[in-house]
Each structure stands twice: as C-alpha cells, then as structure tokens.
Amino acid sequence: MGVKHILFVCTGNTCRSPLAEALLRERMGDKVEVKSAGVHAFPGSKASEGTSRVLLDKGIDHDHTSQPVTNDLLEWADVVLTMTAGHKQLVCSQFMEHTEKVHTLKEYAGQNAHTTDIADPFGGSIEEYVRTADDIEECLDELEKKLK
C-alpha cells in the first residue's frame, strides 16, 4: 500500500473534512494516517455541532481543531482529497508543486457522479449532515478498497 498519509480538505475544516478524517480513521485504524485542513480555515475552531453529533451517533469520539492548508501538510500527504472541485482548484493554484497528488474525494474514489462535489451541510439541519456523511461513506467504501 503506497498511500500512508491522507489529507482531507474542505472550506473551514469544521464540517466535511473532519467528518471524512474521523470516518476513515475509524475504518482503517493505524493502517493510514489521516489529517484534515481547510482552504479558508480559522485555526483552532472545533468541529461543527452537526459533524460532532453525526460522529457521536456513530460511536466515534473525535476531538478536532481546525487548521488551514499549509505547504507542510501537503508535503506530509501522499494524497490530498478535497470535498469540491473548487477546493481542488484553490489548492492546486496556491501550491502548484503538489498538484499531482490533489484530487476530489469523489474522483479519487472512482465515482462517476453527476457532480464531483460533496455538499456542504454548514448551517443546515442534522439530516443534511447525515446525508453528507452518507455521501462521504460511499466514497470511503471505494477508497478503502483502493488502499488495501
């Protein structure tokens, strides 16, 4: 398995990327190292209430603190999985030396969906967070197969 370090990226690093990080860590244990960051993250924020609740409902304890995408994180990562095509474009334009390892989660998982984006549940209902988690889990099913 060549991929050992996975970085998930979303906007503020409080909803989707920490959700993906915690869900993959729960599935893969110590087989991979997982981190998350945001293209517009305010350092030190906690995971959103919706993300925390979805993880708690799944029995996953995740203590999260947001962080921005940095060159050091990108150097660390074997693969960078963004939640949207826009996040991918932003990371690639700001850190051109890492473009070969940046993909949307859906494209890396091989999903031929009508959109490459994972919907942002920020400010939405718990049902929206659950739908987002389900969408991420579908991708992680494929990602897990690819990593084994």
N, C-alpha and C positions, 0 to 999 in steps of 0.2 A: 504494500500500500504506500504509494508515493506521497499522498496528501496527509500531512500530520497536523498542520495548523490552518484553521479555517476562521476567517474574519467575516462576520455578517455586518452589513451596512444599511442603515435607513436614514431618516432625516434627523431626528432629535435624539436617537439612541435611548428612547424611553418606551417604545411600543413593539414594533415589529422585530428589530434586530435582537433585543434582549430576549424576546419570545423564542426566536429561532435558535439563539445561543443556548438557552436553557433546555429547550426540547431536544436538540441534538446531543447535548451533554448527557441528558437523561438516557438517551438511546445508546450512545456509543461509549459512555464511561470514560476510561482513560485511554481508549484507542486513538482518540484525537484530542487536540487542544483546541478550544473554541473561545473566541472573544467577539465582542461587538463594538461598534462605534457609529457615530452619526456625522453626516456631511455638514450639518448645522447644529451640532450638539452643544449644549451648555454644560461644561464639566461639573460633575458632582450631583446631577439630578438622579432621583430614584426612578425606578420603572413606574409606568403609569398604573393607576389603580386597576384598570381593566386587565392589563398584562399580568399584574400580580395576582388578581383574582382567578384568571384562567389557569395560571400555573398552580395556584393553591388548590383549585378544583381537580387538577390532575395529580395532586400529591407531590408537586415539585417545589422544593424550597430553593429560592433563588434571590440572593442578596445582590442587587445590581446598582452600579453607579455609572452614569453616562460619561462618555468621553468622545472627543472629536477624532475624526480620521487623521492620522499623522503618518509621516513617512516611516517612522519606526514601526508602527503597527503593520504597514504594508510590507515592509522588509521582513517582518516576522512571519507573515501569512504565506502559505503555499497557494492558497486560493482565496479570492475575495468575492463574496456573494452579496450582491445588492438586492434590495427589495423592489427597485424600479429601474427602468431604462434610464430615467433622468439621473438617478443616483450613480449609475454606471458611467454615464457621460461626464458627470461632475468629477468623479474620482479620476477618470482617465485624463480629463483635461488639466487637472491640478497636479497629477502625479504620473506624467507620461511614461516614466521609466517602468511603471508597473502594469501597463495596460494589458499585457498578455495574460495576466492572472485574474483580471476583473471580469465577472460575468453577472448577469442577473441570476437569482436563485432558480427561477423557472427555466431559463435556457440551459443552465448547467445541469439541472435535473432531467433535461430532455423532454420537458413538457411542451407539446405543440398546442398551447392555449392561444386564444384569440388576443390575449394580452400577455406581455412579459412581466407585468406588474403585480405585486401583492398589495391589495387595498390597504390604505391607512385607516385604522379604526380610531385614531386620536379624536377624543371628544365625543365618541359615539357610544352606543349602548353596549351592554355586556354581550348581546347577541352578535354585534359587529366584531367584537374581539374574538368571540368563539369562531365565527366564520373565517376570520383572518388566521387564527390558529389552525383551523382545519385545512386551509389553503397551504399554509407553511408545512403542515404534517404530510400532506400529499407529496410535496416536493422532497421532504426529508426521507420518505419511503424510497424514492428513486436515488437520492443522494447516498443513503446508507448502502444500497446495493452497489453503487459505483465505488464506494470507499472500501468495500470488503474484498 
